[in-house]
Amino acid sequence: MGHNDHIDFELHERIQHFTDTGELEPGTKEHGIALFVADNGLSALSPAQRTVWDKGIAPIIYQPMNDEERLEQIRREDWEEQSKNPDAFR
């Protein structure tokens, strides 16, 4: 295993995207915790950091970044709705 096998490069990309859009601000605890998770994983967070992640970071980081992700989110939501109520889609 290499020294950076544990780094989540996709999460780093998402952090950079939402920093560029102004939704994450460099120097804030949220930005620092997001980078920490990208480098160390969620399991490395303290309970207080996990609360910040859950309430202040995840809602930003996991929103769609582009049209492709928005379309995938719509498809996933439709599929979930169909699986809950299949008779409504006949």
Stockholm file with secondary structure:
# STOCKHOLM 1.0

chainA/1-90         MGHNDHIDFELHERIQHFTDTGELEPGTKEHGIALFVADNGLSALSPAQRTVWDKGIAPIIYQPMNDEERLEQIRREDWEEQSKNPDAFR
#=GR chainA/1-90 SS CCTTTTCCHHHHHHHHHHHHTTSSCTTSHHHHHHHHHHHHCGGGSCHHHHHHIIIIIHHHHTSCCSHHHHHHHHHHHHHHHHHHCGGGGC
#=GC SS_cons        CCTTTTCCHHHHHHHHHHHHTTSSCTTSHHHHHHHHHHHHCGGGSCHHHHHHIIIIIHHHHTSCCSHHHHHHHHHHHHHHHHHHCGGGGC
//
